[in-house]
Amino acid sequence: MSLFADPRFADGKEAGALRTIGEVAKALNIAPHVLRYWELQFPMLQPLKRSGGRRYYRSEDIALVETIDRLVNREGYTLKGARKAISKGTVPDSEVEAGDGLLDRLRAIRHRLAAALEV
């Protein structure tokens, strides 16, 4: 989903526009201090920093924040486990489509279990 089509970012900006930490925090319902802490815990999360240390999030940064939020707050990963899954590229999909076959669902479950056991 492009950010422009995402109602959380219905701010009139283009999909690829930079967004401040306040805009991201409000849209994703995550406190700004949590976003700053996640920058320390997830080296791959590196929003642009301009003069005065003001942060500007690109669309790929926002997608990463959404992934971290999903793993930590909805799927029960620890920060260490989420960092490991993201850095290895083994992040499970957020949902298995209803139309997928049994084999696809089982693969998704196996993937999640393997990631959980590596923690």
N, C-alpha and C positions, 0 to 999 in steps of 0.2 A: 504494500500500500504506500503510495507516495504521501509525503507529509502534507502536501497541498490538499489532498482529498481527505485527510484525517481531520475530523471535526475538532479534535483537541488543539489543533494548530490553525484554526480558522481565524487567522490574524491578518489576512490579506497579503502576506508575503509569499514569494515564489517558493516552490518545493525545496530548492537548493539553498535558500537564504540562511544566513547565519542567525542563530538565536542565542539570546543571553541565558545565563544560568537561571535567572528569574522566570523567563518564559518557559524554559524546559521544566523547571520545578513545578510551575503552576499547571502546565499541560499534562504532565505525567503523575502529578500528585506525589511528588517526592521532595522532601525538604532540601533546600540548597546545601545545607551542611552535610547531608548524606551524599549528595553528588560530589562535593569536594573530597569527602572521605574515600569514596569509591575511586577517585582519581589516584589516590595513594595506594589503594589495594589492587587496582587493576592497571598495570602499566600501559596496557593497550588503549586505555581511555585517556586521550590527550586532546582536549578541546584547544582551540587556538587561544592564545593569551596575548592581549594587546597591552598598550601602555597602562600602567596602574594595576596590572594583573587581572583586568576584566576578561572573563571567559566568554568565548563564542563557540557554540556547539554547531557542528556541521551535521548534515542528515545522517552520516554514518556513525557519528558520535551518539546521536539520539537513538539510533537503532541498537547500538551496543548497550546504552543505558537501559533500554527496554528489555534486552536480553538478560542483563544482570538482575534487574528487578524481578523478572519472571523466575529466574533460577533461584534466587535467594528468598524472595517473599512469597512465591506461590508453589514452587516445586521443592522447597526445603533444603536446598544446597547450602553448605557453609560457604563463606567467602573464599576460602582456600579451594574448595571443590568447584565452585563456579569459575574461579580464575583458571584452574587446571583444565576444566572442560572447554572453556573459551580458547585458551592458548593452544590446546591440542586440536581444536576444530571438531570436537565431539558433542556439541550442544544439541540436545534433542529438539525436535520440532515441537512447537507449542501445542499443536493439535494433530491428531491423525484424522484425515478426512473421512467422513462417514461412508463415502463411496469406495474407499480403498478395500482391498481384499484382506482376508485373514492373514496371509503371509506378510503383508506390509505392516499391519498392526503388531504382529509378533516381532518383527524386526525393530520396530520403534520401542517396544517394551524391552527387548534385549539390549538395545542401545542405551536406554535409561539405566538399566540394571548394571551394565558394565561401567558406565560413568559413575554410578553411586559406589560401586565396589572399589574404584580407583582412588577414592577420597582418602 
